[in-house]
């Protein structure tokens, strides 16, 4: 069996039956994020709930010691990452003092 001379398209050419449109091509997956990276960054006028400063990078954290406001709704804390760690340490120490 012999093939025609131009049975394969030239570089950069695609035969009509093999053309791909944007709708046919798969979309790239969004990069997966660990649960610790799912912290929202604050934009606009906000201040840290612990130190009260509005400079630096503020993030919104879920208060691990708060009680649920509603089904699936928890209180949020807008804080610097260092202030959030200090808050966690202070709350854990206070809980430890109450239980001992």
Beta strands, then each sheet from edge to edge (+ up, - down):
strand 1: 40-41
strand 2: 59-62
strand 3: 76-79
sheet 1: 1+ 2- 3+
end
